[in-house]
Each structure stands twice: as structure tokens, then as C-alpha cells.
Amino acid sequence: MASVKPRAERTAVARGADASEMLCARTSVPELPATTVARPSVETLVASAVTRRLTLVSAGPGWGKTTAVARWARSATGPRVAWLTLEPFDDKPAAFWADVLSALRAAGAVPPGHPLETLVVPPRLSPALLRRVLAAVEQLPEPVVLVLDDFHHAARPDVAATVDDLLRYPLPLHLVLLTRVDPLVRLQRLRAQGEVAEVGAADLAFDAPAVTTLAAVHGKPLSASGAGRVLDETGGWAVGVRLRVEADDAASRARADRSAAEFLLAEVLDGQEPATRSFLLRTSVTSAVCPDLASALDPGAPAERLLPGLAAADGFVMTAGQGRTWYRYHPLLREMLLSQFRLEDPSRLRDAHRAAARWFARDGEALRALEHAAAAEDWPLVGEVFVEGAAVQLAGPHRETVADTLRRVPYATIGVDARLHLCAGALAYVDERFDAARHHVETARELLDPVEEPAAAVLLGLLDASVARSTGDVRGIATAAGAALAAADAAPYPFPALDTYRGLAQAHRAAGLAWCSVGPDPVTVSFPLAPPPGREGRAPQLFVLGARAAAALRAVAEGRLDEGERLALAVVTEAEPRGWDGYAHVRPAHAARAWVQYLRASEEALDRELAHALAADSGGREPASEAAVRLLQALVAADRGHAGAARHALVAADRALGPVAAPPVLADLWVRATAAVRLLDDGTQPALPVRVRREGLGAAAVVAVCGARELLTTGRTGAALRAVAGLADVEEGDVSTLVRVEAALVEASALARAGTRRVEVPLARALDLAATERLVRPFLTVVVRELRPALARAVAGRDDALAVLLRAHLDPADRAPEPTPLVEPLTERELAILAVLPSMASNVEIAEDFFVSVNTVKAHLKSVYRKLGVSSRRDAVRRGRELGVVP
């Protein structure tokens, strides 16, 4: 299949240069046969229409929609034209917009440095990412006409809704939709505004002069009466006119009275030689065909001669593409050919699909290979194609297309095929049925031979790691990804997805190790911001960013605050231009930044980062990072004295992980959050989660310091001193700097509470230890009231950065009370709308800025008010400023 036998050269499958050829063909204006007749009236109609937001070219098959618009596009001297021929798999929002962006880039409409250059569509198109795409479209430097051919393939309501968003406001992008049926796009308002130009069958129909010209081009001149007869027989239907003009005898003319399908088949198919007829039938199984593919579909056929001949002979075969020439049959012709092929020989039809699957797999087009394997109902081949290449599409915009194809497999009959069990496991993973996914993974593990099926062995580990990530099992991530990486390195021969699998395994393993606080730092290899259209990076960059985000969180957890903040900022900075900063993969970076701001007591920045971290929930489940954010939220609420909010956040952290053990990187944080909430417990609330005690979380030193703080609260100063004895003097590396600072402050606080004057030594030690990382928080939470005068004197005598920060916090003048944290997080869109409220923009103006309806803005505002506990814009702005999310 797609694999290369042992000892074969890797280049036999690494055909990167050709991997995007079909996408290039789909994003090119079709080339037209020399016999195409100019239709000035139609072309003038299309040319004048593109000044509107939408031009709707709607007519049944065979009316010449593509020919008319392509001829205009090739001769147009006005705005730049981008072209995209849609296919059935473009009926998902993520796939649709990924291909739209590819079309705009291919047309040269996106200049270097433009936001659209770096936006990458992940498996799920979030509202925030769509809003970012539309905002970037608004910044195009010049008007662009985007032609979407065969738009009826994108007929799902969720795709139409995104096109509605695109059409709602005047943008420098004019849409031309070529479709067989009127789309689900809301046209009433645009029609009322005069922003829709409609071209229908009556406009596309041939008139007498066009018929006469076409006949002359074919060397069969017609009189005015003859042209009139053709129009009477065909009604101006473009396909009928062409076939009627080319008819040589009375029998052919008589067939014009039959149905369109019979007419087309009779004139195009039945008049061919048997070999050519077979070639047409077999090559109709793919939406486009090149000579190499045609030879695979019909071995022995002279494809290099037949395809150019068909393209030159009539208007039913068009060419496109760069490098290899791709031929696309007229959609109506292809449908008729497929129907006839299915009627005549279903077995040979399946064979042709099987041959197409193997060819596309070798050529790097795994998605098409998978579709053809399923069309052939060759389920073992489906498993082979999925395992060796198509599985990587689950990490891209065609995820739902792959899942829909996998749903066609009759899993009740898969028996002992390990690869089909991996298909079932992947489908269960996409549907978030994680227990079922684990079951299929374990069954596949029992069945497969890693030596004979290396691709399956690698994918098994990756699927295992993905399930572990989605359930919060960070140890499982590291273990499974390590097994996948070992299997990839041991593969006896290459297969198409090997390099991508290896990159994914490295990213997963690095993230798992970071969450476990072991091993080297995660990979920091950066892949291109905008890979060439249709090409996969060696590992999907979103997962690489996830590994780097986990590394940032680990650095902060280990006390390397400056390093952690730098790593986290790099991740967020890299994610933002792609539109990924609201994805769960990036959430650990937001959490790392919030943790740094917490330890440095930067309250405004802290609330802002926590809000962004809580809103980063797109792209699937990641319980580990959700727990991290909730624990930080609990700490912040507890430090501000909000017992209810703190308890709620701690319970939410416990609920996020469920029965899964806490990530080691969060162990100390969990102990601190639990201890902080317990300090506020008045005995009237239900018992707190027992995870800390059940799992034995936290380093001994952290447990000791937290226990000492509780002892101080109850007045047991001697016991508190004994609990932290010697911790402040432990060598660096054995105990974190934060613990040493806290131990010194517990000692100083205990001495101050006991009335002794010997507080200066431990206090000075705490200040010296905290200075490097500017640890402000311990001085605000550990220090007791009796120690504050001594702390103020000590700080007054220092001039380092820590002292400056502490003086700002110790000065009681004009200090605003710390805000109550949010119990229910704002979404990314709610945060964005809240941020513009101070501008006094009306709901209509906000709707225009965010490419949504006014009713949508009202719904978001209602939700914002409820979550903030306010009832007006003024109060929402005030509360947002308290939380640091409104400038």
C-alpha cells in the first residue's frame, strides 16, 4: 500500500512536493477549452455583480455556471480573484475555512505579515477564531473576489452560518457562489440592501447568437432557423446546446428529446470506442484525475493521450493545477458516468475505488485515500490507510470528515484486525467515549505484531497518550508517548505518517514529562507558522505549543519564575497570530503567567491572566490544566478572604480530575490551596475533598510550612517553630526558595507573636531569599500582624526590586479592596465584549465590530451581567476593572 518495503529508500513515499497538488488544482481558476464561446452578456452580468457583497450564480447542472465565471475570472481586469472548488468534505466549518484561507493565499491576496498569513484552522473552528478570521479579512489591503464553485457541497447549516457572518458587514471580500440550489445563507436583508446580484438559468441560457457562434467554432455553421430549432429542443441548456450542435445524424438529434442524463450519456459515452468508454467510467471515481492516477485506475490505457484529447474535444473536461495537469470532468458528466458504472459493474467500481485509495495514499493524500477505501467497502484497506496516514488528519481541520468516514465501518464484523480496532478507538476518542477508546486500544495491543505493523504500533501509543491527556492522566501521557516514540524509532521501514507521528510522540512525551516534573525540558522546535497549503508539519504545532506551555508551568512550579514567565509569554505570543490563544493546549501557559503574577502579587495582571486561562477551553478536554487554573483561583480567593469562592474553586479542581491522580507538578500547589481554604473554614461547610491526604500530595517541606501556618493561626507558636526548624537554612536545590522564604517568615512571625525582639535575623533571611525571584506573596500571607512593623522597617532600609514592590503593598494609603474572584468564568467572546464596553459603543456598533448579530451581543451582555453579578453596563465596567480585564 503506502508503505515501503524494508530496505527501500525513504524518498519513495516522501512526495512532499506533490502532496498539495489537488488543493492547488482546486484553488486555481479552471482552464477552458479553446472551443469555449464568449458570452459577453453573461460575463458583463458577472463583472457588474462583483461590486456587491454576494453574487449568487444558481442553476441546475449543465447550465455553464463554472464556464461562464471562469471565463470572466481569466479575463477580468478588476479586483483580484481567488477560486475554490468545493468538495463534499468541505461541509464542515473547520475544513471549509481552512480551504478558504488556502484559496486566498494561493491567489496572492494575503501579503507578507498579514494576519491571514499565520492563521491556522485546528480540528474545531471556535467562534473566537472565526471572529479573528473575519477581522483579518477586514484588513486585506485591496478588494478580493472569492469564487466558491460547487457551493452546494457546503450545504450544512453550520457552514452557512459562518458565511452569514462573513456577509453581514461590508468587507473587502466579495463572494461569488456557484451552486445548484439556493444556499441556506440568509439573503433577505442583503437583497433589501441591494447587496445581492443573482444570475440564474435564464441568464445563463444560450441565445441564438451564442448558438450560431458555437456551431461555427465546431465547423458546423447553422442558419438562424437552425439555431432557433436548437433552442427549441434544448431551452438554451448549455450542455444540451453543445451536444445538439455536435450531433452528426438524425438519431443523435432525436436523443435530445430524452432526459438530460440519457442525452449526456448517449452523446458522450455511447459514441466512444470500448477502450475509451471503459477509461471514462473508471476515471470518473475521482473528482479530478491526472495521467498518473488515470493509469492506476485503468492500467494499460493511454492516459497521456486520452485525457488531453478529451479536454480538447469538448467542453466537458477542464484542466487546472500546477506541475502535473489535473483534469476535472463536468460534474453532471461525472455523476452520469458514476451512475452508469455502478449500474453496469459494481465490482469493477469497487476495484477502481480501491486503486484510487492506494494511489492517493502513495501520493500523500491520505484523506482522499481513506474516502476511496471506504467507497470500495474494503475495510482492511480502510484500516491500513487510516493507520499509515489518515490518522494525522484528526489533528487538523478535516477531523470530522475522517470521523464520518470511520463511522461507515461495520465494527461488529472487524474480528481480529488490530488496525480496525485502532479506527474504532480513534472514533471513540473523537466522540469523547474514553472508556471505549481504551478498550479498543487494549484489544489492538493484544492483536498486533509491532514488527509486522509498525505504523499501528506507533498510532496505538499516540491514541493511548491522547486519551490519557483528555482524562488528565499525565503519567499515562508520558508512558504511552514514550512507547509510541520507541515504536517510531524502531520502525523497519518508513510509512507516510512516520515523521508526523514521531513529532506528535515527542510533543506528547515532553508535555507528559513536564506535568510529571521529570526528565528534560519539552521540545522547543518551532515549525513554520503557516505550512504550505495541504501540507502537514512534522507535528501539529498546537501540540508542540502544548508541550512548551506545560514546560512553562513546570518552571514556575519549581521556582524558576522568570524562566517560566518567559516561556509562557513565548507560547501565548506564538499562539495569538494563529488564533489559538483560547485553546486548552495553551491554557498551561496562561496558568503559568497567572501563577507568577500571584507569587509577585501583581493583582491586576493576575486577575486578567486567570480570566484568560478560565476562558481557554476550546479544542477538547485537558483536565490537568483546568485543575491548575482552579487551584490558582482557590488560592487567590482564599488570600482575599472569600471562603465560598475559594471552596468552590478547590472542589472544581478535584472534580476536573475525578478519580485520576493529581499531576506531580501540581502536588505542592494542591497542598497550598487546600491549606489556604482550610484556614478560612468556620466548621459550617461540608468537608473538603480529601485528595491531598488520599494521594499523599506535596513535598514534606511544603506540608510542614502549610501545617506551621495553621499552627500559627491557632496560637501554637512553639509547635510552628518546631515544624519549620532548619528549613530556611537548607541548601538551595533540596528545598524550593519559596518554601525557605515561608519557613523564615513563619519563624519570624512566631517570634514576633511570642514577644521576642529576635525577628530581624529570620526576616532579613526571608527578604534576601525572596529578592532574586521577587516573591512578594509570602510577605502578604504568612506574616502575622505583630511582625508588620518590623517588616516595614526592614523594607524601608532596602532598595532592591522586591523592596519597591513590598512598599507598594505595605502602604495602607488608598489601597482598594481586592475584588471577589469570578465563580463562573467568562468565555473568550464575553471577555472581548466586556473590554469594549468603556467605549460607550452601541449594541449595533459592537455587533459590527465582532461580526455577529445585535441579538447575539445582547445575549452575551446578559450572560456577562449574570456572571459578574451586575445589572448595568456601568457596573459591568467597574467590576471588569476590579478584575483587571477591562482597561
Stockholm file with secondary structure:
# STOCKHOLM 1.0

chainA/1-887         MASVKPRAERTAVARGADASEMLCARTSVPELPATTVARPSVETLVASAVTRRLTLVSAGPGWGKTTAVARWARSATGPRVAWLTLEPFDDKPAAFWADVLSALRAAGAVPPGHPLETLVVPPRLSPALLRRVLAAVEQLPEPVVLVLDDFHHAARPDVAATVDDLLRYPLPLHLVLLTRVDPLVRLQRLRAQGEVAEVGAADLAFDAPAVTTLAAVHGKPLSASGAGRVLDETGGWAVGVRLRVEADDAASRARADRSAAEFLLAEVLDGQEPATRSFLLRTSVTSAVCPDLASALDPGAPAERLLPGLAAADGFVMTAGQGRTWYRYHPLLREMLLSQFRLEDPSRLRDAHRAAARWFARDGEALRALEHAAAAEDWPLVGEVFVEGAAVQLAGPHRETVADTLRRVPYATIGVDARLHLCAGALAYVDERFDAARHHVETARELLDPVEEPAAAVLLGLLDASVARSTGDVRGIATAAGAALAAADAAPYPFPALDTYRGLAQAHRAAGLAWCSVGPDPVTVSFPLAPPPGREGRAPQLFVLGARAAAALRAVAEGRLDEGERLALAVVTEAEPRGWDGYAHVRPAHAARAWVQYLRASEEALDRELAHALAADSGGREPASEAAVRLLQALVAADRGHAGAARHALVAADRALGPVAAPPVLADLWVRATAAVRLLDDGTQPALPVRVRREGLGAAAVVAVCGARELLTTGRTGAALRAVAGLADVEEGDVSTLVRVEAALVEASALARAGTRRVEVPLARALDLAATERLVRPFLTVVVRELRPALARAVAGRDDALAVLLRAHLDPADRAPEPTPLVEPLTERELAILAVLPSMASNVEIAEDFFVSVNTVKAHLKSVYRKLGVSSRRDAVRRGRELGVVP
#=GR chainA/1-887 SS CCSCCTTCCGGGTCCGGGTTHHHHHHTSCCBCCTTCCCCHHHHHHHHHHTTSSEEEEECCTTSCHHHHHHHHHHHCCSSEEEEEECCGGGCSHHHHHHHHHHHHHHTTCSCTTCHHHHCCCCSSCCHHHHHHHHHHHHTCSSCEEEEEETGGGGCSHHHHHHHHHHHSSCCSEEEEEEESSCCSSCCHHHHHTTCEEEECHHHHSCCHHHHHHHHHHTTCCCCHHHHHHHHHHHTTCHHHHHHHHHCCSHHHHHGGGSCHHHHHIIIIITTSCHHHHHHHHHHTTSSSBCHHHHHHHSTTSCHHHHHHHHHHHSTTEEEECSSSCEEEECHHHHHHHHHHHHHHCHHHHHHHHHHHHHHHHHTTCHHHHHHHHHHTTCHHHHHHHHHHTGGGGGGSTTHHHHHHHHTTSCGGGCTTCHHHHHHHHHHHHHTTCHHHHHHHHHHHHHHCCTTTCHHHHHHHHHHHHHHHHHHTCHHHHHHHHHHHHHHHHTCSSCCTTHHHHHHHHHHHHHHHHHHTTCSSCCCCCCCCSSCCTTCCCSSCHHHHHHHHHHHHHHHHHTTCHHHHHHHHHHHHHHHGGGTCTTBGGGHHHHHHHHHHHHHTTCHHHHHHHHHHHHHCCBSSCCHHHHHHHHHHHHHHHHHTTCHHHHHHHHHHHHHHHTTSCCCGGGHHHHHHHHHHHHHTCCSCSCCCCCHHHHHTCSCHHHHHHHHHHHHHHTTCHHHHHHHTTTGGGSCBTTBCHHHHHHHHHHHHHHHHHTTCSTTHHHHHHHHHHHHTTTCCHHHHHTCCGGGHHHHHHHHHTCCSHHHHHHHHHHCCTTCCCCCCCCSSCCCHHHHHHHHHGGGTCCHHHHHHHHTSCHHHHHHHHHHHHHHHTCSSHHHHHHHHHHTTCCC
#=GC SS_cons         CCSCCTTCCGGGTCCGGGTTHHHHHHTSCCBCCTTCCCCHHHHHHHHHHTTSSEEEEECCTTSCHHHHHHHHHHHCCSSEEEEEECCGGGCSHHHHHHHHHHHHHHTTCSCTTCHHHHCCCCSSCCHHHHHHHHHHHHTCSSCEEEEEETGGGGCSHHHHHHHHHHHSSCCSEEEEEEESSCCSSCCHHHHHTTCEEEECHHHHSCCHHHHHHHHHHTTCCCCHHHHHHHHHHHTTCHHHHHHHHHCCSHHHHHGGGSCHHHHHIIIIITTSCHHHHHHHHHHTTSSSBCHHHHHHHSTTSCHHHHHHHHHHHSTTEEEECSSSCEEEECHHHHHHHHHHHHHHCHHHHHHHHHHHHHHHHHTTCHHHHHHHHHHTTCHHHHHHHHHHTGGGGGGSTTHHHHHHHHTTSCGGGCTTCHHHHHHHHHHHHHTTCHHHHHHHHHHHHHHCCTTTCHHHHHHHHHHHHHHHHHHTCHHHHHHHHHHHHHHHHTCSSCCTTHHHHHHHHHHHHHHHHHHTTCSSCCCCCCCCSSCCTTCCCSSCHHHHHHHHHHHHHHHHHTTCHHHHHHHHHHHHHHHGGGTCTTBGGGHHHHHHHHHHHHHTTCHHHHHHHHHHHHHCCBSSCCHHHHHHHHHHHHHHHHHTTCHHHHHHHHHHHHHHHTTSCCCGGGHHHHHHHHHHHHHTCCSCSCCCCCHHHHHTCSCHHHHHHHHHHHHHHTTCHHHHHHHTTTGGGSCBTTBCHHHHHHHHHHHHHHHHHTTCSTTHHHHHHHHHHHHTTTCCHHHHHTCCGGGHHHHHHHHHTCCSHHHHHHHHHHCCTTCCCCCCCCSSCCCHHHHHHHHHGGGTCCHHHHHHHHTSCHHHHHHHHHHHHHHHTCSSHHHHHHHHHHTTCCC
//
